[in-house]
Amino acid sequence: MRALSLLPVIALIWGSAASAGSPRLAEARALIDDLEMEAALKALDAADKTEGNDRATVLEILQLQGIAFGTLGKEAKTRDSFRKLLMLEPAATLPKDLPPRVRTPFFEARDWAAANGPLAVTGGVNLEGGLVQAVKVLVDKDVLRLARIARFHLDLEGEKSTLDVPITAGRAEAPVKKQGVSWWVEVLSDRKGVLFTVATEAMPRTDGEVRASVASTGPVQVGAGGPGSGGWRRPTGFALLGAGVVAAGIGVVLGAQSGAARARLTDATRDELGRVTGITQAEAGPLEASANTQASVANVLFGVGGALGAAGLVLVILGPADQPAIALSPAPAGVLVSGHF
């Protein structure tokens, strides 16, 4: 049995590490599983030098380096690898059943990283005079100087660009000087592996006023309704009409219940002296109170229903039948917004 046969679970921990794009990493994992530590370290170094490693790959390389160095009894290098790993990912763990010469430096490195880190990355923009002057990245607690380059991905009003900026004194900036910008950033190691990202390509961050780019000279219809849709007014008007009908209907029901209660009082049997004998005094009091309450609520609902119906009718009548809700047209300063609101 292989002593370190549990090592393939590392690929599950870091996600993308087993991808076809990391052949040297897969080779290193197999070599460690076979206890070929010296050969595994060479494969790991080659994998680390591969530009474009994602964060999961970077983390696994550091983890496997620590395991290989620890198995060989190279304590200082084991601790260094684990310190880097835990500064980037404080929640990192090791597979089970590794020897003490691997696990002990890991726990020491974890205590050290907790006291000195973890490395933190934040991003933002510099705003001045109504313009986004620059996109910036700030790196904090990078005592091992792991973060070396900030790769800015910028979208300036439809013009996309990528800019690598060295991180100096925990800071990197990409000049913009535009009204608005969509952006995301990758923070890279000295070998250009991804350590952190701020936003993503799929979900970039947007700051300032990003203007739309209109190619044609004519207006562009936005949110146009089909025939008879009436933009937003008619759907809202019909909704108000429906609410008014519901309110009035409930008022009718309560009014009928109030009338029935009063009829019981007025039509009750009386004796020859005119005294009510059909219901008791104990029944008459609550019955009258209920009739009054139902009548009051019914009157309120009639008023609300009438107001909603009137407002809905006005919106249905005024709403445009076949017009777009908004139109965008080119203008010297950007885009002109017009239409029906």
C-alpha positions as CSV (number, residue, x, y, z in Angstrom):
1,M,0.0,0.0,0.0
2,R,1.2,3.5,-0.7
3,A,1.9,5.4,2.4
4,L,0.4,8.7,1.1
5,S,-2.5,7.2,-0.9
6,L,-4.8,9.9,0.5
7,L,-3.0,12.7,-1.4
8,P,-5.4,12.7,-4.4
9,V,-8.1,14.3,-2.2
10,I,-6.1,17.5,-2.5
11,A,-7.5,17.9,-6.0
12,L,-10.9,17.9,-4.5
13,I,-10.0,20.6,-1.9
14,W,-8.6,23.0,-4.5
15,G,-11.1,22.3,-7.2
16,S,-9.3,23.0,-10.5
17,A,-6.0,21.4,-9.7
18,A,-6.7,18.2,-11.6
19,S,-7.5,20.1,-14.8
20,A,-5.9,19.1,-18.1
21,G,-4.2,22.5,-18.1
22,S,-1.8,21.4,-15.2
23,P,0.0,18.3,-16.4
24,R,3.1,18.9,-14.3
25,L,0.9,19.3,-11.2
26,A,-0.8,16.0,-11.9
27,E,2.6,14.4,-12.4
28,A,3.8,15.9,-9.0
29,R,0.7,14.5,-7.3
30,A,1.4,11.0,-8.6
31,L,5.1,11.2,-7.7
32,I,4.2,12.2,-4.1
33,D,1.8,9.3,-3.9
34,D,4.7,7.1,-4.9
35,L,7.0,8.7,-2.3
36,E,9.2,10.1,-5.1
37,M,9.7,13.4,-3.3
38,E,12.8,14.8,-5.1
39,A,11.2,14.2,-8.5
40,A,7.9,15.6,-7.2
41,L,9.6,18.9,-6.2
42,K,11.1,19.3,-9.7
43,A,7.7,18.8,-11.2
44,L,6.2,21.3,-8.7
45,D,8.8,23.9,-9.6
46,A,8.0,23.4,-13.3
47,A,4.3,23.7,-12.6
48,D,4.9,26.9,-10.5
49,K,6.9,28.5,-13.4
50,T,3.9,28.0,-15.7
51,E,2.4,31.4,-16.3
52,G,-1.3,31.8,-15.9
53,N,-1.9,29.4,-13.0
54,D,-5.2,30.1,-11.3
55,R,-5.6,30.5,-7.5
56,A,-6.5,26.9,-6.9
57,T,-3.4,25.7,-8.7
58,V,-1.1,28.1,-6.8
59,L,-2.5,26.9,-3.5
60,E,-2.1,23.3,-4.3
61,I,1.5,23.8,-5.5
62,L,2.4,25.4,-2.1
63,Q,0.6,22.6,-0.2
64,L,2.3,19.8,-2.1
65,Q,5.7,21.5,-1.8
66,G,5.2,21.7,2.0
67,I,4.3,17.9,2.1
68,A,7.3,17.0,-0.1
69,F,9.8,19.1,1.8
70,G,8.4,17.8,5.1
71,T,8.7,14.2,4.1
72,L,12.3,14.8,3.2
73,G,12.9,16.4,6.6
74,K,13.7,19.9,5.2
75,E,12.0,21.8,8.0
76,A,12.8,25.4,7.0
77,K,11.5,24.9,3.4
78,T,8.5,23.0,4.8
79,R,7.6,25.9,7.1
80,D,8.2,28.4,4.3
81,S,5.8,26.7,1.9
82,F,3.1,26.3,4.6
83,R,3.5,30.0,5.7
84,K,2.9,31.1,2.1
85,L,-0.1,28.8,1.8
86,L,-1.7,29.9,5.0
87,M,-1.1,33.6,4.4
88,L,-3.1,33.2,1.2
89,E,-5.7,30.7,2.5
90,P,-6.1,30.6,6.3
91,A,-8.6,27.8,6.1
92,A,-6.2,25.4,4.3
93,T,-5.9,21.9,5.8
94,L,-3.7,18.8,5.2
95,P,-4.8,15.3,4.2
96,K,-5.0,12.9,7.1
97,D,-2.3,10.4,8.1
98,L,0.7,12.5,7.2
99,P,3.8,12.1,9.5
100,P,4.6,14.5,12.3
101,R,7.6,16.0,10.3
102,V,4.9,17.4,7.9
103,R,2.1,18.2,10.3
104,T,4.2,19.9,13.0
105,P,5.6,22.6,10.7
106,F,2.1,23.1,9.3
107,F,0.7,23.9,12.7
108,E,3.6,26.2,13.5
109,A,3.1,28.0,10.2
110,R,-0.6,28.3,10.9
111,D,0.1,30.0,14.3
112,W,2.6,32.3,12.6
113,A,0.2,33.2,9.8
114,A,-2.6,34.0,12.2
115,A,-0.2,36.4,14.1
116,N,1.1,38.1,10.9
117,G,-1.7,37.9,8.4
118,P,-3.6,36.9,6.5
119,L,-2.8,38.8,3.3
120,A,-5.7,41.1,2.4
121,V,-6.5,42.7,-1.0
122,T,-9.0,45.5,-1.6
123,G,-9.8,47.4,-4.8
124,G,-11.4,50.8,-5.6
125,V,-11.2,53.9,-7.6
126,N,-10.0,57.5,-7.3
127,L,-12.7,60.0,-8.1
128,E,-12.0,63.7,-8.7
129,G,-13.7,66.4,-10.6
130,G,-16.5,64.1,-11.8
131,L,-14.0,61.7,-13.4
132,V,-12.7,58.3,-12.4
133,Q,-9.0,59.2,-12.3
134,A,-7.6,55.7,-11.6
135,V,-8.5,52.1,-10.6
136,K,-6.4,51.0,-7.6
137,V,-5.6,47.9,-5.6
138,L,-4.3,47.9,-2.0
139,V,-2.5,44.9,-0.5
140,D,-2.2,44.6,3.3
141,K,-0.1,42.4,5.6
142,D,2.0,41.0,2.7
143,V,5.0,40.3,5.0
144,L,6.3,37.6,2.6
145,R,5.9,39.9,-0.5
146,L,3.8,37.4,-2.3
147,A,1.8,39.9,-4.3
148,R,4.0,41.4,-7.1
149,I,1.7,42.5,-10.0
150,A,-1.8,43.8,-10.3
151,R,-3.3,42.9,-13.7
152,F,-6.1,45.5,-14.4
153,H,-8.8,44.5,-16.9
154,L,-10.6,47.7,-18.0
155,D,-13.6,48.5,-20.1
156,L,-13.7,52.2,-21.0
157,E,-16.9,52.9,-22.8
158,G,-16.6,49.7,-24.9
159,E,-12.8,49.9,-25.3
160,K,-11.3,47.0,-23.4
161,S,-7.6,46.8,-22.3
162,T,-5.4,44.9,-19.9
163,L,-2.6,46.6,-17.9
164,D,0.1,45.0,-15.7
165,V,1.2,47.3,-12.9
166,P,3.9,46.3,-10.3
167,I,2.7,46.5,-6.7
168,T,4.9,48.9,-4.8
169,A,4.5,49.5,-1.1
170,G,1.3,47.6,-1.1
171,R,-0.3,49.6,-3.9
172,A,-0.9,49.6,-7.6
173,E,-2.9,52.0,-9.8
174,A,-4.1,52.0,-13.4
175,P,-4.9,55.5,-14.8
176,V,-8.3,56.0,-16.3
177,K,-9.5,59.6,-16.4
178,K,-13.0,58.8,-17.7
179,Q,-16.5,59.4,-16.5
180,G,-17.0,55.7,-15.8
181,V,-15.2,52.4,-16.0
182,S,-16.1,48.7,-15.7
183,W,-13.1,46.7,-14.3
184,W,-11.7,43.7,-12.5
185,V,-8.2,42.9,-11.2
186,E,-6.0,39.8,-10.8
187,V,-3.3,40.0,-8.1
188,L,-0.4,37.9,-9.3
189,S,2.7,36.3,-7.8
190,D,6.3,36.8,-9.1
191,R,5.6,33.9,-11.5
192,K,2.3,35.5,-12.5
193,G,0.0,32.9,-10.8
194,V,-3.3,34.3,-9.6
195,L,-3.3,34.9,-5.8
196,F,-6.5,36.9,-5.5
197,T,-9.1,38.6,-7.7
198,V,-11.1,41.8,-7.2
199,A,-14.4,41.3,-9.0
200,T,-14.4,38.9,-12.0
201,E,-14.6,38.9,-15.8
202,A,-18.2,37.6,-15.5
203,M,-19.2,40.1,-12.8
204,P,-16.9,43.2,-13.2
205,R,-17.2,46.2,-10.9
206,T,-18.6,49.5,-12.4
207,D,-17.7,52.9,-11.0
208,G,-18.8,56.3,-12.2
209,E,-21.1,57.1,-15.0
210,V,-20.6,54.6,-17.9
211,R,-22.2,56.0,-21.0
212,A,-23.8,53.8,-23.6
213,S,-22.2,53.7,-27.1
214,V,-24.7,54.3,-29.9
215,A,-23.5,53.4,-33.4
216,S,-26.5,54.5,-35.4
217,T,-27.7,58.1,-35.9
218,G,-31.3,57.3,-35.3
219,P,-33.0,56.7,-31.9
220,V,-32.7,53.3,-30.3
221,Q,-35.9,52.1,-28.8
222,V,-35.6,50.6,-25.3
223,G,-38.4,48.7,-23.6
224,A,-40.8,49.1,-26.6
225,G,-44.2,47.6,-26.0
226,G,-46.2,45.6,-28.5
227,P,-49.4,46.9,-30.1
228,G,-51.8,48.0,-27.4
229,S,-49.4,47.5,-24.6
230,G,-49.4,51.1,-23.5
231,G,-45.9,51.2,-22.0
232,W,-46.0,51.1,-18.2
233,R,-49.2,53.1,-17.9
234,R,-51.7,50.6,-19.2
235,P,-50.5,47.6,-17.2
236,T,-50.4,49.7,-14.1
237,G,-53.9,51.1,-14.9
238,F,-55.4,47.7,-15.4
239,A,-53.8,46.6,-12.1
240,L,-55.4,49.5,-10.3
241,L,-58.7,48.9,-11.9
242,G,-58.6,45.3,-10.7
243,A,-57.6,46.3,-7.2
244,G,-60.5,48.8,-7.2
245,V,-63.0,46.1,-8.2
246,V,-61.7,43.8,-5.4
247,A,-62.0,46.5,-2.8
248,A,-65.5,47.4,-3.9
249,G,-66.5,43.8,-4.0
250,I,-65.4,43.3,-0.4
251,G,-67.3,46.4,0.5
252,V,-70.5,45.0,-1.1
253,V,-70.2,41.8,1.0
254,L,-69.6,43.7,4.2
255,G,-72.5,46.1,3.4
256,A,-74.8,43.1,2.9
257,Q,-73.7,41.5,6.2
258,S,-74.3,44.8,8.0
259,G,-77.8,45.1,6.4
260,A,-78.7,41.6,7.4
261,A,-77.6,42.3,11.0
262,R,-79.7,45.4,11.2
263,A,-82.7,43.5,9.7
264,R,-82.6,41.1,12.6
265,L,-82.8,44.0,15.0
266,T,-85.6,45.8,13.2
267,D,-87.6,42.7,12.2
268,A,-87.4,41.1,15.7
269,T,-90.8,40.0,17.2
270,R,-92.3,42.5,19.6
271,D,-95.1,42.2,22.3
272,E,-98.2,44.3,22.6
273,L,-96.3,47.0,24.4
274,G,-93.6,47.3,21.5
275,R,-90.8,45.6,23.4
276,V,-88.5,43.3,21.4
277,T,-89.0,39.7,22.4
278,G,-87.4,37.9,19.3
279,I,-83.8,38.2,20.6
280,T,-82.3,38.8,24.0
281,Q,-80.7,42.1,25.1
282,A,-77.4,40.2,25.3
283,E,-77.7,39.2,21.6
284,A,-78.9,42.7,20.5
285,G,-75.8,44.6,21.8
286,P,-73.1,42.7,19.9
287,L,-75.3,42.4,16.8
288,E,-75.7,46.2,16.6
289,A,-72.0,46.8,17.2
290,S,-71.1,44.3,14.4
291,A,-73.5,45.9,12.0
292,N,-72.0,49.4,12.7
293,T,-68.4,48.1,12.2
294,Q,-69.2,46.3,9.0
295,A,-71.0,49.3,7.6
296,S,-68.0,51.6,8.4
297,V,-65.5,49.2,6.8
298,A,-67.8,48.8,3.8
299,N,-67.9,52.6,3.3
300,V,-64.1,52.9,3.5
301,L,-63.7,50.1,0.9
302,F,-66.2,51.7,-1.4
303,G,-64.1,55.0,-1.3
304,V,-60.8,53.1,-1.8
305,G,-62.2,51.1,-4.6
306,G,-63.6,54.2,-6.3
307,A,-60.2,56.0,-6.0
308,L,-58.2,53.1,-7.4
309,G,-60.6,52.6,-10.2
310,A,-60.5,56.2,-11.2
311,A,-56.7,56.3,-11.1
312,G,-56.5,53.1,-13.1
313,L,-59.0,54.5,-15.7
314,V,-56.9,57.6,-16.1
315,L,-53.7,55.6,-16.7
316,V,-55.4,53.3,-19.2
317,I,-56.7,56.3,-21.2
318,L,-53.5,58.3,-21.1
319,G,-51.1,55.5,-21.7
320,P,-49.6,55.4,-25.3
321,A,-50.9,52.5,-27.4
322,D,-47.9,51.6,-29.5
323,Q,-45.0,53.9,-28.4
324,P,-41.7,52.9,-26.8
325,A,-41.3,53.7,-23.2
326,I,-37.8,55.2,-23.7
327,A,-35.7,56.3,-26.7
328,L,-31.9,56.8,-26.7
329,S,-30.4,59.2,-29.3
330,P,-26.8,60.3,-29.9
331,A,-25.9,63.7,-28.5
332,P,-22.6,65.7,-28.4
333,A,-22.2,65.0,-24.7
334,G,-23.3,61.4,-24.8
335,V,-26.8,60.0,-25.0
336,L,-30.2,61.8,-25.0
337,V,-33.0,60.0,-23.2
338,S,-36.5,60.7,-24.4
339,G,-39.9,59.1,-24.6
340,H,-43.0,58.5,-22.5
341,F,-42.8,58.2,-18.7
